[in-house]
Amino acid sequence: MVGAYSELLADVARNTGKMWVHIAGNILDTAESYEIKLRTAAEKKSNNSEIIAKLNTAKSALDSAQNSVSPAKTSYEQVKVPGTPLIKFAEGNKNLRSAQKSLKTAQQNMTEAFQLIIK
């Protein structure tokens, strides 16, 4: 009975992690779309070097976030019994936290770029 409960917990953890990876992918797609729109608007402005620099930083942060989501997916897929489900779940969570931090950096830079565009 304990074994079946452990397997159930591993299944729930794996599926929850995969759900968050899916959500992270959707958020990243939206953020990348916004970055492209902001870059298009920035290219139409004269004296846009500061705006482009902020958007380049945002793009780099988005790439970093994307590079953190892929390993998270791999880690969550390895949450199985037998094995080390708790360690793999923790690895996936760590990668998603890293992606979240990068996404926040990208959002901040895109907000600053937007404010410069509308000035």
Secondary structure as UniProt FT lines:
FT   HELIX           2..43
FT   HELIX           49..77
FT   HELIX           85..118
//
